[in-house]
Amino acid sequence: MTDAKEIWVFVELTSAGIRQVSLQLLAKARALEINNRVAALVPGGNEDVLKELSKHGAEKIYVVEGLDGYKLDTYTEVIAECIKKYNPHIVLFGATHIGRELAPSVASSLRLGLTADCTDLSMQVDNLIQTRPAFGGNIIADISCKTFPQMATVRPNVFSAKEFDGEAEIIREKVNAPKSIFEVIEEIKAQGEHRSIEDARIVISGGRGLKRKEDFEMLEMLASSLGGAVGCSRPIVEKGWMPKSAQVGQSGKTISPDLYIAIGVSGSVQHQAGIKSAKKIVAINSDPNAPIFDIADYALVGDLYEIVPAMIEELKGEKNDRA
Ligand SMILES: Cc1cc2nc3c(=O)[nH]c(=O)nc-3n(C[C@H](O)[C@H](O)[C@H](O)COP(=O)(O)OP(=O)(O)OC[C@H]3O[C@@H](n4cnc5c(N)ncnc54)[C@H](O)[C@@H]3O)c2cc1C
C-alpha cells in the first residue's frame, strides 16, 4: 500500500474516443472520501485523449506506450507490471466486454481479490466498499477485498462524468509488449445485433403491457423516428421476446439517457434501479396508480395501443413537414 493512495482508472479507448465509463469512474474516484490522487492508466492515447482525461478528473496519467490493439494476455502482463511498479491503492475498470475479462485476468495474475459489476463504491476510512447485487439480485451486498490494490469492475452509467480544473501530471511508461498468443485474423461486425441501450441518448422500453412480441415493432418504429434504442423490462426477456442485453434494471442494465420512455412498464423498484439517472422520464400506462408515474416527468395515462401509433404518426407528419 502506498502513502499517496492512488486510485487508478483503466481507460478504454474505442475508435470513437474514450469510453464514457472511464470518465464516469474518474469522477467517482475524485468523489471518494480518501486522501487520494486519481490516476488514469491509458494504453497509448493522443494529446486530445490526454486533455480529455485531465479535464475529466485525472490528476495523473500513466500513458503506456508500446502496446498495440487490445489482446488479453499482453494487456494483463503490462498492467500487472505497472501495478507492481507503482503500487496503487485501488484499481477500477468499467464492466464492459474488455473490463470484464481484463480485470479478473490482472487480479488473478497478481493473486488479488476483485469485485465484479459494482453498482456503487464508497470508502470506510482506507477501505473500498464495493456494492453490487448478489444472489440473482435478491440482495445488495457490500463487499471489501482484503488484498491491495483493491480491484473492482463497475457498471457503466451508475455514475456521471464531470469536468474539473487543473492539469494532470503525465508519466510515460514505455514497454516492450510481450508477444501475444492471440492473432486477430479477421474482424466481423455482428449481424442484427440489438442496438446498445447503454450509450443511447433516447431509450424506449416496453413491458408486460405489450401483448405480443410483434408489438415491439411499434417501439422499434418510434425509436427509429427519434434516433433511440429499444429496451425492456425483465419479464419481456424471460418470455424470450428481447435479448438480455436490452433489459433495464437491477439485474439488467443501468442507463442514463436524456430521455427514457417507459411503455406498459409498471415501474417496479427493480426496474427503477436501472433508470435513476435518466434525465427525463415519460411513462405511458393505462393504470393511473402505476408506480412508474411516481418518478415520471411526463405521465400519459391511457392505452399504449392508441398512444404509441399516434406518436409515430405525429413524428412522421413532422418529418414530412420538414422535407
Ligand atoms: C431479484 C429480482 C431482480 C429483478 N430485476 C429486474 C430488472 O432488472 N428489471 C425489471 O424490469 N424487472 C426486474 N425484476 C422484476 C420486477 O420485480 C417486475 O416484476 C417487473 O419489472 C415488471 O415488469 P413490467 O413492468 O413489464 O410488468 P408489470 O408489472 O406486469 O406491468 C405491466 C404494466 O403495463 C400496464 N399496461 C397493461 N396494458 C396496458 C396498455 N394496453 N396500455 C398501457 N399500459 C398497459 C399495466 O398497467 C402495468 O402497469 C426483478 C425481480 C426480482 C425479484
PDBQT file of the ligand as one rigid body, heavy atoms in Angstrom, charges set to zero:
ROOT
HETATM    1  C1  LIG A 401     -34.274 -10.169  -7.812  1.00  0.00    +0.000 C 
HETATM    2  C2  LIG A 401     -35.104  -9.523  -8.849  1.00  0.00    +0.000 A 
HETATM    3  C3  LIG A 401     -34.488  -8.762  -9.823  1.00  0.00    +0.000 A 
HETATM    4  C4  LIG A 401     -35.273  -8.138 -10.818  1.00  0.00    +0.000 A 
HETATM    5  N1  LIG A 401     -34.663  -7.377 -11.760  1.00  0.00    +0.000 NA
HETATM    6  C5  LIG A 401     -35.424  -6.723 -12.673  1.00  0.00    +0.000 A 
HETATM    7  C6  LIG A 401     -34.826  -5.880 -13.646  1.00  0.00    +0.000 A 
HETATM    8  O1  LIG A 401     -33.599  -5.758 -13.753  1.00  0.00    +0.000 OA
HETATM    9  N2  LIG A 401     -35.629  -5.230 -14.496  1.00  0.00    +0.000 N 
HETATM   10  C7  LIG A 401     -37.012  -5.339 -14.469  1.00  0.00    +0.000 A 
HETATM   11  O2  LIG A 401     -37.693  -4.708 -15.290  1.00  0.00    +0.000 OA
HETATM   12  N3  LIG A 401     -37.589  -6.140 -13.557  1.00  0.00    +0.000 NA
HETATM   13  C8  LIG A 401     -36.846  -6.850 -12.679  1.00  0.00    +0.000 A 
HETATM   14  N4  LIG A 401     -37.445  -7.669 -11.787  1.00  0.00    +0.000 N 
HETATM   15  C9  LIG A 401     -38.902  -7.920 -11.941  1.00  0.00    +0.000 C 
HETATM   16  C10 LIG A 401     -39.762  -6.849 -11.291  1.00  0.00    +0.000 C 
HETATM   17  O3  LIG A 401     -39.992  -7.164  -9.938  1.00  0.00    +0.000 OA
HETATM   18  C11 LIG A 401     -41.115  -6.744 -12.010  1.00  0.00    +0.000 C 
HETATM   19  O4  LIG A 401     -41.762  -7.984 -11.978  1.00  0.00    +0.000 OA
HETATM   20  C12 LIG A 401     -41.013  -6.285 -13.451  1.00  0.00    +0.000 C 
HETATM   21  O5  LIG A 401     -40.215  -5.115 -13.545  1.00  0.00    +0.000 OA
HETATM   22  C13 LIG A 401     -42.394  -5.999 -14.015  1.00  0.00    +0.000 C 
HETATM   23  O6  LIG A 401     -42.283  -5.818 -15.393  1.00  0.00    +0.000 OA
HETATM   24  P1  LIG A 401     -43.363  -4.990 -16.188  1.00  0.00    +0.000 P 
HETATM   25  O7  LIG A 401     -43.441  -3.605 -15.654  1.00  0.00    +0.000 OA
HETATM   26  O8  LIG A 401     -43.087  -5.164 -17.622  1.00  0.00    +0.000 OA
HETATM   27  O9  LIG A 401     -44.704  -5.811 -15.919  1.00  0.00    +0.000 OA
HETATM   28  P2  LIG A 401     -45.951  -5.485 -14.980  1.00  0.00    +0.000 P 
HETATM   29  O10 LIG A 401     -45.536  -5.187 -13.607  1.00  0.00    +0.000 OA
HETATM   30  O11 LIG A 401     -46.919  -6.594 -15.201  1.00  0.00    +0.000 OA
HETATM   31  O12 LIG A 401     -46.533  -4.140 -15.600  1.00  0.00    +0.000 OA
HETATM   32  C14 LIG A 401     -47.217  -4.049 -16.814  1.00  0.00    +0.000 C 
HETATM   33  C15 LIG A 401     -47.791  -2.647 -16.883  1.00  0.00    +0.000 C 
HETATM   34  O13 LIG A 401     -48.418  -2.473 -18.146  1.00  0.00    +0.000 OA
HETATM   35  C16 LIG A 401     -49.577  -1.691 -17.946  1.00  0.00    +0.000 C 
HETATM   36  N5  LIG A 401     -50.469  -1.961 -19.077  1.00  0.00    +0.000 N 
HETATM   37  C17 LIG A 401     -51.145  -3.106 -19.373  1.00  0.00    +0.000 A 
HETATM   38  N6  LIG A 401     -51.825  -2.980 -20.531  1.00  0.00    +0.000 NA
HETATM   39  C18 LIG A 401     -51.584  -1.704 -20.978  1.00  0.00    +0.000 A 
HETATM   40  C19 LIG A 401     -51.994  -0.977 -22.123  1.00  0.00    +0.000 A 
HETATM   41  N7  LIG A 401     -52.770  -1.512 -23.071  1.00  0.00    +0.000 N 
HETATM   42  N8  LIG A 401     -51.576   0.312 -22.250  1.00  0.00    +0.000 NA
HETATM   43  C20 LIG A 401     -50.780   0.881 -21.312  1.00  0.00    +0.000 A 
HETATM   44  N9  LIG A 401     -50.339   0.224 -20.206  1.00  0.00    +0.000 NA
HETATM   45  C21 LIG A 401     -50.726  -1.065 -20.048  1.00  0.00    +0.000 A 
HETATM   46  C22 LIG A 401     -50.153  -2.151 -16.627  1.00  0.00    +0.000 C 
HETATM   47  O14 LIG A 401     -50.975  -1.162 -16.050  1.00  0.00    +0.000 OA
HETATM   48  C23 LIG A 401     -48.897  -2.402 -15.823  1.00  0.00    +0.000 C 
HETATM   49  O15 LIG A 401     -48.531  -1.256 -15.054  1.00  0.00    +0.000 OA
HETATM   50  C24 LIG A 401     -36.687  -8.286 -10.805  1.00  0.00    +0.000 A 
HETATM   51  C25 LIG A 401     -37.291  -9.055  -9.799  1.00  0.00    +0.000 A 
HETATM   52  C26 LIG A 401     -36.502  -9.655  -8.837  1.00  0.00    +0.000 A 
HETATM   53  C27 LIG A 401     -37.177 -10.466  -7.764  1.00  0.00    +0.000 C 
ENDROOT
TORSDOF 0
